[in-house]
Amino acid sequence: MLARTPFTEIEIEDVGVYRLPSMWQRHRIKRIKRSDRDVAALAFGCGMTVRQFRKLPADKQALVRQAWLVLISPRNT
């Protein structure tokens, strides 16, 4: 039986590749004001700032959020 390799990144059309934030990015997220922390993990994973991420259309933000959920899912381990 072959072992399944977990996903580490997801390609999102018109946004780019989403990866979970690195250790250094997670440390930076802890220092961001509380109202922006949830968005920061999504933005940093796309290589964007929080301001750039907030300018994305709502449907693209939703796709990034879905990608984040897939990558953190217990089924992905």
CORQUIJO-V216965 format. One record per residue. N is the residue number from 1. RES is the residue in one letter. NEAR is the number of other ideal C-beta (glycine too) atoms within 12 Angstrom. Layout:
# CORQUIJO-V216965
n:res:near
N:RES:NEAR
N:RES:NEAR
This chain:
# CORQUIJO-V216965
n:res:near
1:M:3
2:L:4
3:A:6
4:R:9
5:T:8
6:P:16
7:F:21
8:T:18
9:E:20
10:I:27
11:E:17
12:I:28
13:E:13
14:D:13
15:V:28
16:G:22
17:V:19
18:Y:35
19:R:25
20:L:28
21:P:28
22:S:15
23:M:11
24:W:11
25:Q:24
26:R:17
27:H:13
28:R:19
29:I:25
30:K:17
31:R:13
32:I:22
33:K:12
34:R:11
35:S:10
36:D:21
37:R:20
38:D:20
39:V:29
40:A:30
41:A:31
42:L:38
43:A:33
44:F:32
45:G:34
46:C:36
47:G:20
48:M:27
49:T:19
50:V:25
51:R:13
52:Q:20
53:F:30
54:R:21
55:K:16
56:L:26
57:P:13
58:A:12
59:D:14
60:K:25
61:Q:27
62:A:16
63:L:25
64:V:39
65:R:27
66:Q:19
67:A:31
68:W:31
69:L:21
70:V:25
71:L:27
72:I:23
73:S:15
74:P:9
75:R:11
76:N:18
77:T:13
